[in-house]
Amino acid sequence: MAVSLNSNATLSCLHSQTTAHTHPSRSCKTMDYVGLKLQSPNSLGFAKPNLNVEFHKTVHKCIVSRTSKATLAHVKMMPIGTPRVPYRTPGEGSWQWVDLWNALYRERVIFIRQYIDEEFSNQMLATMLYLDSIDNSKRMTLYLNCPGGDLTPSLALYDTMQSLESPVATHCLGYANNLAGFILAAGEKGRRSVMPLARIAIQPPAGSARGQSDDISNETKELSRIRDYLYKEMAEKTGQPLEKIYEDFSRIRRFDAPEALEYGLIDRIVRPRHIREDPPRKVR
């Protein structure tokens, strides 16, 4: 069955097709493509020739390879410069171009790829809550390549991870600094992983205050309270004594992949098949 990819035509384009029975003008920004054969005559009584066979053969091959039952699909051309991929919602016969991140969200893969501020945190929270409401038996995976984030939005993300019924795995590629490292360690036990060259850096929460001495004192007490909460959770996630957590994270502490594994921040290092494991370190 042929795969037809087209975009919506304007009224002026339809008028020109009806009167002239010719190809629509490029100014209408409308072109009809068919990947396998000439399009059968439509209600207007004419057929369009194939304009780009190879491209649509590739699209058709991709679609047919992922489903045993070929169906008629109307897919718009991918906008140039926008990362989009063909995606078919399970249970539906049509394919559509969707945003790359949107396609990953539908597969329960969430990328934390920027500084965690209030807006980005709300987007992640809404996505996780929605996926959990659809099916709470399937695992979500958080991919972290993140410099950290603001204190309150990051804690909101952590609390949401702990409250979901769906298990949440974490995976670091690149780096996870500050509170991103804390979120990495907060994943499901046995499902926390990093790439071989990933880097992790964790430091105590910091803040600033101004005003009267009582205001500054209250801010200091609040930061100390949050620090105590984070360190208690970190001790539970890593299996390290609470006293050691206070000592190690009194200043910024950096880990490479083997050190993070030894400390208990992660459970395994994901290695490509052609990369061998690191030799055991020599004790001096």
VEXGU-95746 format. One record per residue (C-alpha): residue number from 1; residue in one letter; x, y, z. Coordinates in pm, 1 decimal. Example, Ala and Ser with C-alpha at 12.3 -4.5 7.8 and 13.67 -1.06 7.14 Angstrom:
// residues 2
<atom num="1" residu="A" c1="1230.0" c2="-450.0" c3="780.0"/>
<atom num="2" residu="S" c1="1367.0" c2="-106.0" c3="714.0"/>
// end
This chain:
// residues 284
<atom num="1" residu="M" c1="0.0" c2="0.0" c3="0.0"/>
<atom num="2" residu="A" c1="137.4" c2="338.0" c3="-88.7"/>
<atom num="3" residu="V" c1="233.9" c2="583.2" c3="179.3"/>
<atom num="4" residu="S" c1="110.4" c2="931.3" c3="106.4"/>
<atom num="5" residu="L" c1="272.5" c2="1229.3" c3="268.9"/>
<atom num="6" residu="N" c1="108.0" c2="1562.1" c3="222.2"/>
<atom num="7" residu="S" c1="41.2" c2="1889.6" c3="394.6"/>
<atom num="8" residu="N" c1="-286.2" c2="2075.0" c3="422.9"/>
<atom num="9" residu="A" c1="-377.0" c2="2288.3" c3="127.7"/>
<atom num="10" residu="T" c1="-524.2" c2="2634.3" c3="153.1"/>
<atom num="11" residu="L" c1="-852.2" c2="2730.0" c3="-10.4"/>
<atom num="12" residu="S" c1="-668.1" c2="2920.8" c3="-281.5"/>
<atom num="13" residu="C" c1="-470.4" c2="2609.1" c3="-369.9"/>
<atom num="14" residu="L" c1="-784.7" c2="2396.5" c3="-396.9"/>
<atom num="15" residu="H" c1="-941.0" c2="2657.2" c3="-620.6"/>
<atom num="16" residu="S" c1="-640.1" c2="2658.7" c3="-853.3"/>
<atom num="17" residu="Q" c1="-646.1" c2="2278.0" c3="-872.6"/>
<atom num="18" residu="T" c1="-1015.9" c2="2272.4" c3="-960.5"/>
<atom num="19" residu="T" c1="-993.8" c2="2528.5" c3="-1235.0"/>
<atom num="20" residu="A" c1="-662.0" c2="2452.6" c3="-1397.3"/>
<atom num="21" residu="H" c1="-613.8" c2="2078.4" c3="-1322.5"/>
<atom num="22" residu="T" c1="-240.4" c2="2139.2" c3="-1291.1"/>
<atom num="23" residu="H" c1="15.4" c2="2106.8" c3="-1013.6"/>
<atom num="24" residu="P" c1="-40.4" c2="2360.1" c3="-733.0"/>
<atom num="25" residu="S" c1="188.7" c2="2658.3" c3="-729.4"/>
<atom num="26" residu="R" c1="487.1" c2="2641.8" c3="-497.6"/>
<atom num="27" residu="S" c1="362.7" c2="2962.9" c3="-341.5"/>
<atom num="28" residu="C" c1="76.3" c2="2757.8" c3="-196.4"/>
<atom num="29" residu="K" c1="337.3" c2="2560.0" c3="-1.6"/>
<atom num="30" residu="T" c1="153.9" c2="2236.5" c3="-87.5"/>
<atom num="31" residu="M" c1="305.2" c2="1931.8" c3="-256.9"/>
<atom num="32" residu="D" c1="165.6" c2="1575.5" c3="-275.7"/>
<atom num="33" residu="Y" c1="412.1" c2="1289.5" c3="-263.7"/>
<atom num="34" residu="V" c1="365.1" c2="915.7" c3="-301.1"/>
<atom num="35" residu="G" c1="642.6" c2="673.7" c3="-214.2"/>
<atom num="36" residu="L" c1="566.3" c2="359.2" c3="-414.2"/>
<atom num="37" residu="K" c1="350.2" c2="437.4" c3="-715.3"/>
<atom num="38" residu="L" c1="154.3" c2="709.3" c3="-886.7"/>
<atom num="39" residu="Q" c1="-131.7" c2="836.7" c3="-682.4"/>
<atom num="40" residu="S" c1="-471.9" c2="712.4" c3="-800.9"/>
<atom num="41" residu="P" c1="-704.5" c2="976.9" c3="-942.0"/>
<atom num="42" residu="N" c1="-872.7" c2="1169.7" c3="-668.4"/>
<atom num="43" residu="S" c1="-1214.5" c2="1328.6" c3="-651.6"/>
<atom num="44" residu="L" c1="-1091.1" c2="1612.2" c3="-875.7"/>
<atom num="45" residu="G" c1="-1019.6" c2="1366.8" c3="-1156.2"/>
<atom num="46" residu="F" c1="-639.5" c2="1386.3" c3="-1189.1"/>
<atom num="47" residu="A" c1="-328.5" c2="1222.0" c3="-1045.7"/>
<atom num="48" residu="K" c1="0.7" c2="1364.9" c3="-922.6"/>
<atom num="49" residu="P" c1="333.5" c2="1224.6" c3="-1041.7"/>
<atom num="50" residu="N" c1="596.7" c2="1096.2" c3="-800.6"/>
<atom num="51" residu="L" c1="834.5" c2="1376.8" c3="-705.9"/>
<atom num="52" residu="N" c1="1069.0" c2="1205.7" c3="-461.1"/>
<atom num="53" residu="V" c1="1064.6" c2="827.1" c3="-484.3"/>
<atom num="54" residu="E" c1="1373.6" c2="742.9" c3="-285.2"/>
<atom num="55" residu="F" c1="1276.5" c2="945.4" c3="19.2"/>
<atom num="56" residu="H" c1="934.5" c2="790.1" c3="52.2"/>
<atom num="57" residu="K" c1="1062.2" c2="441.0" c3="-17.4"/>
<atom num="58" residu="T" c1="1284.0" c2="487.8" c3="286.8"/>
<atom num="59" residu="V" c1="993.4" c2="610.5" c3="498.3"/>
<atom num="60" residu="H" c1="771.5" c2="325.4" c3="379.2"/>
<atom num="61" residu="K" c1="1042.2" c2="69.1" c3="455.0"/>
<atom num="62" residu="C" c1="1081.5" c2="208.4" c3="807.6"/>
<atom num="63" residu="I" c1="706.9" c2="199.6" c3="870.7"/>
<atom num="64" residu="V" c1="650.5" c2="-149.8" c3="732.5"/>
<atom num="65" residu="S" c1="948.5" c2="-290.8" c3="922.8"/>
<atom num="66" residu="R" c1="795.1" c2="-179.9" c3="1254.3"/>
<atom num="67" residu="T" c1="447.1" c2="-318.1" c3="1193.7"/>
<atom num="68" residu="S" c1="336.3" c2="-632.1" c3="1020.0"/>
<atom num="69" residu="K" c1="20.9" c2="-467.7" c3="890.0"/>
<atom num="70" residu="A" c1="82.2" c2="-184.8" c3="647.7"/>
<atom num="71" residu="T" c1="-173.2" c2="91.8" c3="677.5"/>
<atom num="72" residu="L" c1="-240.2" c2="411.2" c3="492.8"/>
<atom num="73" residu="A" c1="-55.1" c2="689.9" c3="667.2"/>
<atom num="74" residu="H" c1="-72.5" c2="1061.7" c3="613.0"/>
<atom num="75" residu="V" c1="247.4" c2="1217.7" c3="743.8"/>
<atom num="76" residu="K" c1="351.8" c2="1576.3" c3="705.6"/>
<atom num="77" residu="M" c1="700.3" c2="1660.9" c3="589.5"/>
<atom num="78" residu="M" c1="943.6" c2="1717.2" c3="876.4"/>
<atom num="79" residu="P" c1="1021.3" c2="2088.5" c3="917.3"/>
<atom num="80" residu="I" c1="1381.7" c2="2163.8" c3="837.3"/>
<atom num="81" residu="G" c1="1590.5" c2="2232.9" c3="1147.4"/>
<atom num="82" residu="T" c1="1338.9" c2="2075.1" c3="1388.1"/>
<atom num="83" residu="P" c1="1434.4" c2="1736.2" c3="1541.0"/>
<atom num="84" residu="R" c1="1127.5" c2="1527.7" c3="1465.3"/>
<atom num="85" residu="V" c1="1076.2" c2="1158.2" c3="1400.4"/>
<atom num="86" residu="P" c1="790.6" c2="946.9" c3="1258.3"/>
<atom num="87" residu="Y" c1="585.3" c2="803.3" c3="1543.6"/>
<atom num="88" residu="R" c1="273.6" c2="587.5" c3="1554.5"/>
<atom num="89" residu="T" c1="68.1" c2="575.3" c3="1871.6"/>
<atom num="90" residu="P" c1="-7.6" c2="212.7" c3="1968.4"/>
<atom num="91" residu="G" c1="-356.2" c2="118.7" c3="1853.6"/>
<atom num="92" residu="E" c1="-365.4" c2="378.0" c3="1578.3"/>
<atom num="93" residu="G" c1="-293.7" c2="320.0" c3="1210.8"/>
<atom num="94" residu="S" c1="-154.0" c2="658.4" c3="1114.5"/>
<atom num="95" residu="W" c1="198.5" c2="790.7" c3="1154.6"/>
<atom num="96" residu="Q" c1="288.6" c2="1148.0" c3="1231.9"/>
<atom num="97" residu="W" c1="596.1" c2="1361.3" c3="1276.9"/>
<atom num="98" residu="V" c1="643.5" c2="1434.3" c3="1647.0"/>
<atom num="99" residu="D" c1="906.9" c2="1619.7" c3="1841.6"/>
<atom num="100" residu="L" c1="1202.8" c2="1398.5" c3="1931.3"/>
<atom num="101" residu="W" c1="1163.8" c2="1460.7" c3="2303.8"/>
<atom num="102" residu="N" c1="790.3" c2="1394.6" c3="2279.1"/>
<atom num="103" residu="A" c1="857.2" c2="1058.8" c3="2113.1"/>
<atom num="104" residu="L" c1="1097.5" c2="967.1" c3="2393.3"/>
<atom num="105" residu="Y" c1="846.5" c2="1073.0" c3="2658.0"/>
<atom num="106" residu="R" c1="592.2" c2="834.5" c3="2505.7"/>
<atom num="107" residu="E" c1="849.4" c2="557.0" c3="2545.9"/>
<atom num="108" residu="R" c1="892.3" c2="659.7" c3="2914.5"/>
<atom num="109" residu="V" c1="1239.6" c2="805.4" c3="2856.3"/>
<atom num="110" residu="I" c1="1297.0" c2="1149.0" c3="3012.4"/>
<atom num="111" residu="F" c1="1607.7" c2="1360.5" c3="2949.0"/>
<atom num="112" residu="I" c1="1721.4" c2="1603.7" c3="3215.7"/>
<atom num="113" residu="R" c1="1955.5" c2="1794.8" c3="2991.3"/>
<atom num="114" residu="Q" c1="1969.5" c2="2147.4" c3="3131.1"/>
<atom num="115" residu="Y" c1="1980.1" c2="2350.4" c3="3448.1"/>
<atom num="116" residu="I" c1="1680.5" c2="2256.0" c3="3662.8"/>
<atom num="117" residu="D" c1="1482.4" c2="2573.3" c3="3713.0"/>
<atom num="118" residu="E" c1="1118.2" c2="2613.8" c3="3807.4"/>
<atom num="119" residu="E" c1="980.3" c2="2597.2" c3="3452.2"/>
<atom num="120" residu="F" c1="1182.7" c2="2292.1" c3="3346.9"/>
<atom num="121" residu="S" c1="1104.3" c2="2115.3" c3="3675.4"/>
<atom num="122" residu="N" c1="730.5" c2="2167.7" c3="3626.1"/>
<atom num="123" residu="Q" c1="752.4" c2="2020.2" c3="3276.8"/>
<atom num="124" residu="M" c1="931.1" c2="1712.0" c3="3407.4"/>
<atom num="125" residu="L" c1="687.5" c2="1672.2" c3="3697.9"/>
<atom num="126" residu="A" c1="385.9" c2="1693.8" c3="3469.2"/>
<atom num="127" residu="T" c1="537.0" c2="1439.1" c3="3229.4"/>
<atom num="128" residu="M" c1="619.9" c2="1192.2" c3="3506.1"/>
<atom num="129" residu="L" c1="278.0" c2="1223.6" c3="3671.1"/>
<atom num="130" residu="Y" c1="104.0" c2="1171.2" c3="3337.9"/>
<atom num="131" residu="L" c1="309.1" c2="862.4" c3="3249.9"/>
<atom num="132" residu="D" c1="248.5" c2="720.7" c3="3597.2"/>
<atom num="133" residu="S" c1="-128.0" c2="772.2" c3="3560.6"/>
<atom num="134" residu="I" c1="-131.6" c2="587.3" c3="3226.6"/>
<atom num="135" residu="D" c1="57.9" c2="279.4" c3="3342.4"/>
<atom num="136" residu="N" c1="226.6" c2="257.1" c3="3681.5"/>
<atom num="137" residu="S" c1="368.9" c2="-89.9" c3="3619.2"/>
<atom num="138" residu="K" c1="624.6" c2="16.6" c3="3358.5"/>
<atom num="139" residu="R" c1="961.0" c2="168.6" c3="3445.1"/>
<atom num="140" residu="M" c1="1060.4" c2="525.8" c3="3364.0"/>
<atom num="141" residu="T" c1="1421.0" c2="613.7" c3="3288.6"/>
<atom num="142" residu="L" c1="1578.2" c2="950.4" c3="3365.4"/>
<atom num="143" residu="Y" c1="1883.4" c2="1033.8" c3="3154.2"/>
<atom num="144" residu="L" c1="2095.0" c2="1300.1" c3="3321.7"/>
<atom num="145" residu="N" c1="2344.5" c2="1530.1" c3="3153.1"/>
<atom num="146" residu="C" c1="2288.4" c2="1819.7" c3="3385.0"/>
<atom num="147" residu="P" c1="2484.8" c2="2094.0" c3="3564.7"/>
<atom num="148" residu="G" c1="2249.6" c2="2091.6" c3="3863.8"/>
<atom num="149" residu="G" c1="1964.8" c2="2320.9" c3="3949.6"/>
<atom num="150" residu="D" c1="1783.4" c2="2543.1" c3="4192.1"/>
<atom num="151" residu="L" c1="1714.8" c2="2394.2" c3="4532.2"/>
<atom num="152" residu="T" c1="1333.9" c2="2396.9" c3="4546.2"/>
<atom num="153" residu="P" c1="1266.5" c2="2272.7" c3="4187.1"/>
<atom num="154" residu="S" c1="1522.8" c2="1993.7" c3="4231.8"/>
<atom num="155" residu="L" c1="1368.2" c2="1882.3" c3="4561.7"/>
<atom num="156" residu="A" c1="1025.7" c2="1883.7" c3="4396.5"/>
<atom num="157" residu="L" c1="1162.3" c2="1649.8" c3="4129.9"/>
<atom num="158" residu="Y" c1="1311.3" c2="1422.1" c3="4397.0"/>
<atom num="159" residu="D" c1="988.2" c2="1408.4" c3="4599.2"/>
<atom num="160" residu="T" c1="789.6" c2="1324.1" c3="4285.9"/>
<atom num="161" residu="M" c1="1029.4" c2="1039.9" c3="4201.0"/>
<atom num="162" residu="Q" c1="978.7" c2="891.0" c3="4546.4"/>
<atom num="163" residu="S" c1="598.8" c2="926.1" c3="4538.9"/>
<atom num="164" residu="L" c1="536.9" c2="759.5" c3="4200.4"/>
<atom num="165" residu="E" c1="418.3" c2="402.1" c3="4187.0"/>
<atom num="166" residu="S" c1="619.4" c2="348.5" c3="3868.9"/>
<atom num="167" residu="P" c1="982.8" c2="250.8" c3="3928.9"/>
<atom num="168" residu="V" c1="1225.2" c2="522.3" c3="3816.7"/>
<atom num="169" residu="A" c1="1569.9" c2="427.5" c3="3687.0"/>
<atom num="170" residu="T" c1="1848.1" c2="684.8" c3="3648.4"/>
<atom num="171" residu="H" c1="2135.5" c2="694.0" c3="3401.1"/>
<atom num="172" residu="C" c1="2411.2" c2="955.2" c3="3375.2"/>
<atom num="173" residu="L" c1="2592.1" c2="1035.1" c3="3054.0"/>
<atom num="174" residu="G" c1="2823.0" c2="1334.1" c3="3049.8"/>
<atom num="175" residu="Y" c1="2798.5" c2="1480.2" c3="3397.2"/>
<atom num="176" residu="A" c1="2565.3" c2="1520.4" c3="3693.3"/>
<atom num="177" residu="N" c1="2665.2" c2="1807.3" c3="3920.2"/>
<atom num="178" residu="N" c1="2528.0" c2="1924.5" c3="4252.1"/>
<atom num="179" residu="L" c1="2161.5" c2="1828.6" c3="4295.6"/>
<atom num="180" residu="A" c1="2165.2" c2="1634.2" c3="3967.3"/>
<atom num="181" residu="G" c1="2406.0" c2="1393.5" c3="4136.3"/>
<atom num="182" residu="F" c1="2162.0" c2="1362.9" c3="4424.9"/>
<atom num="183" residu="I" c1="1880.6" c2="1279.5" c3="4180.3"/>
<atom num="184" residu="L" c1="2104.8" c2="1020.1" c3="4015.5"/>
<atom num="185" residu="A" c1="2155.5" c2="844.6" c3="4349.6"/>
<atom num="186" residu="A" c1="1781.0" c2="862.6" c3="4422.3"/>
<atom num="187" residu="G" c1="1690.2" c2="622.1" c3="4141.7"/>
<atom num="188" residu="E" c1="1562.6" c2="269.3" c3="4186.7"/>
<atom num="189" residu="K" c1="1817.1" c2="44.2" c3="4358.7"/>
<atom num="190" residu="G" c1="1986.0" c2="-176.3" c3="4102.5"/>
<atom num="191" residu="R" c1="1887.3" c2="58.8" c3="3816.7"/>
<atom num="192" residu="R" c1="2128.7" c2="347.7" c3="3875.3"/>
<atom num="193" residu="S" c1="2397.3" c2="354.4" c3="3608.6"/>
<atom num="194" residu="V" c1="2654.0" c2="577.9" c3="3441.6"/>
<atom num="195" residu="M" c1="2865.4" c2="574.6" c3="3128.3"/>
<atom num="196" residu="P" c1="3240.6" c2="506.2" c3="3170.9"/>
<atom num="197" residu="L" c1="3345.7" c2="870.6" c3="3124.5"/>
<atom num="198" residu="A" c1="3062.7" c2="1028.9" c3="3321.5"/>
<atom num="199" residu="R" c1="3152.6" c2="1269.4" c3="3603.2"/>
<atom num="200" residu="I" c1="2963.5" c2="1341.7" c3="3922.4"/>
<atom num="201" residu="A" c1="3016.1" c2="1633.7" c3="4159.8"/>
<atom num="202" residu="I" c1="2813.9" c2="1691.6" c3="4475.7"/>
<atom num="203" residu="Q" c1="2839.1" c2="1983.2" c3="4716.4"/>
<atom num="204" residu="P" c1="2634.3" c2="2107.4" c3="5011.8"/>
<atom num="205" residu="P" c1="2333.9" c2="2329.7" c3="4935.9"/>
<atom num="206" residu="A" c1="2416.8" c2="2698.2" c3="4920.7"/>
<atom num="207" residu="G" c1="2212.5" c2="3015.2" c3="4925.1"/>
<atom num="208" residu="S" c1="2224.5" c2="3385.4" c3="4989.2"/>
<atom num="209" residu="A" c1="2032.8" c2="3618.4" c3="5215.3"/>
<atom num="210" residu="R" c1="2010.6" c2="3986.8" c3="5281.7"/>
<atom num="211" residu="G" c1="1824.0" c2="4210.4" c3="5519.9"/>
<atom num="212" residu="Q" c1="1811.4" c2="4218.6" c3="5896.4"/>
<atom num="213" residu="S" c1="2013.6" c2="3981.4" c3="6110.8"/>
<atom num="214" residu="D" c1="1703.2" c2="3780.9" c3="6202.2"/>
<atom num="215" residu="D" c1="1625.5" c2="3723.5" c3="5832.2"/>
<atom num="216" residu="I" c1="1978.5" c2="3603.9" c3="5764.5"/>
<atom num="217" residu="S" c1="1964.6" c2="3376.3" c3="6069.7"/>
<atom num="218" residu="N" c1="1634.7" c2="3224.1" c3="5954.0"/>
<atom num="219" residu="E" c1="1777.8" c2="3160.0" c3="5606.0"/>
<atom num="220" residu="T" c1="2080.4" c2="2990.2" c3="5760.0"/>
<atom num="221" residu="K" c1="1859.6" c2="2764.6" c3="5971.1"/>
<atom num="222" residu="E" c1="1654.0" c2="2671.8" c3="5666.1"/>
<atom num="223" residu="L" c1="1963.2" c2="2580.3" c3="5464.4"/>
<atom num="224" residu="S" c1="2091.4" c2="2371.2" c3="5752.7"/>
<atom num="225" residu="R" c1="1758.7" c2="2190.4" c3="5776.4"/>
<atom num="226" residu="I" c1="1760.1" c2="2112.2" c3="5403.1"/>
<atom num="227" residu="R" c1="2123.2" c2="2000.3" c3="5422.4"/>
<atom num="228" residu="D" c1="2042.5" c2="1760.3" c3="5707.3"/>
<atom num="229" residu="Y" c1="1751.6" c2="1617.2" c3="5506.9"/>
<atom num="230" residu="L" c1="1963.0" c2="1569.5" c3="5193.3"/>
<atom num="231" residu="Y" c1="2248.0" c2="1404.9" c3="5383.7"/>
<atom num="232" residu="K" c1="2010.5" c2="1168.6" c3="5561.3"/>
<atom num="233" residu="E" c1="1859.6" c2="1063.5" c3="5228.0"/>
<atom num="234" residu="M" c1="2205.6" c2="1031.2" c3="5073.6"/>
<atom num="235" residu="A" c1="2318.0" c2="802.6" c3="5356.6"/>
<atom num="236" residu="E" c1="2013.5" c2="582.6" c3="5297.1"/>
<atom num="237" residu="K" c1="2066.2" c2="569.4" c3="4919.4"/>
<atom num="238" residu="T" c1="2440.7" c2="499.0" c3="4931.7"/>
<atom num="239" residu="G" c1="2465.1" c2="286.8" c3="5246.1"/>
<atom num="240" residu="Q" c1="2734.6" c2="514.3" c3="5389.6"/>
<atom num="241" residu="P" c1="2731.7" c2="623.1" c3="5756.3"/>
<atom num="242" residu="L" c1="2573.4" c2="960.8" c3="5815.6"/>
<atom num="243" residu="E" c1="2892.1" c2="1092.3" c3="5978.3"/>
<atom num="244" residu="K" c1="3090.8" c2="1004.4" c3="5666.9"/>
<atom num="245" residu="I" c1="2836.7" c2="1181.9" c3="5445.6"/>
<atom num="246" residu="Y" c1="2877.1" c2="1500.1" c3="5652.9"/>
<atom num="247" residu="E" c1="3254.2" c2="1474.0" c3="5631.2"/>
<atom num="248" residu="D" c1="3276.3" c2="1393.5" c3="5260.7"/>
<atom num="249" residu="F" c1="3030.0" c2="1656.7" c3="5143.0"/>
<atom num="250" residu="S" c1="3135.4" c2="1943.4" c3="5365.5"/>
<atom num="251" residu="R" c1="3297.0" c2="2073.9" c3="5047.1"/>
<atom num="252" residu="I" c1="3247.7" c2="1979.0" c3="4683.9"/>
<atom num="253" residu="R" c1="3326.6" c2="1612.2" c3="4620.1"/>
<atom num="254" residu="R" c1="3397.2" c2="1478.1" c3="4271.4"/>
<atom num="255" residu="F" c1="3358.5" c2="1119.6" c3="4149.2"/>
<atom num="256" residu="D" c1="3446.3" c2="937.8" c3="3833.1"/>
<atom num="257" residu="A" c1="3247.5" c2="630.6" c3="3734.4"/>
<atom num="258" residu="P" c1="3445.4" c2="369.7" c3="3936.4"/>
<atom num="259" residu="E" c1="3455.4" c2="595.3" c3="4243.8"/>
<atom num="260" residu="A" c1="3079.8" c2="655.3" c3="4225.4"/>
<atom num="261" residu="L" c1="3022.9" c2="279.6" c3="4201.2"/>
<atom num="262" residu="E" c1="3247.0" c2="214.1" c3="4501.0"/>
<atom num="263" residu="Y" c1="3080.6" c2="488.2" c3="4706.2"/>
<atom num="264" residu="G" c1="2728.7" c2="356.1" c3="4637.8"/>
<atom num="265" residu="L" c1="2596.1" c2="644.5" c3="4429.2"/>
<atom num="266" residu="I" c1="2531.2" c2="405.9" c3="4139.1"/>
<atom num="267" residu="D" c1="2490.6" c2="32.2" c3="4087.4"/>
<atom num="268" residu="R" c1="2672.7" c2="-32.4" c3="3761.8"/>
<atom num="269" residu="I" c1="2878.5" c2="117.8" c3="3481.3"/>
<atom num="270" residu="V" c1="2735.0" c2="72.7" c3="3133.6"/>
<atom num="271" residu="R" c1="3015.1" c2="-9.9" c3="2890.9"/>
<atom num="272" residu="P" c1="3000.8" c2="-61.4" c3="2514.8"/>
<atom num="273" residu="R" c1="3102.0" c2="-410.0" c3="2416.0"/>
<atom num="274" residu="H" c1="3435.6" c2="-302.7" c3="2271.3"/>
<atom num="275" residu="I" c1="3543.2" c2="-126.2" c3="2594.4"/>
<atom num="276" residu="R" c1="3701.5" c2="-346.9" c3="2855.5"/>
<atom num="277" residu="E" c1="3650.6" c2="-304.7" c3="3225.5"/>
<atom num="278" residu="D" c1="3900.6" c2="-101.1" c3="3422.7"/>
<atom num="279" residu="P" c1="4171.1" c2="-309.2" c3="3591.3"/>
<atom num="280" residu="P" c1="4150.5" c2="-321.5" c3="3971.1"/>
<atom num="281" residu="R" c1="4326.5" c2="-33.8" c3="4141.5"/>
<atom num="282" residu="K" c1="4651.4" c2="-106.3" c3="4313.4"/>
<atom num="283" residu="V" c1="4653.9" c2="-36.9" c3="4685.0"/>
<atom num="284" residu="R" c1="4968.7" c2="144.7" c3="4786.3"/>
// end
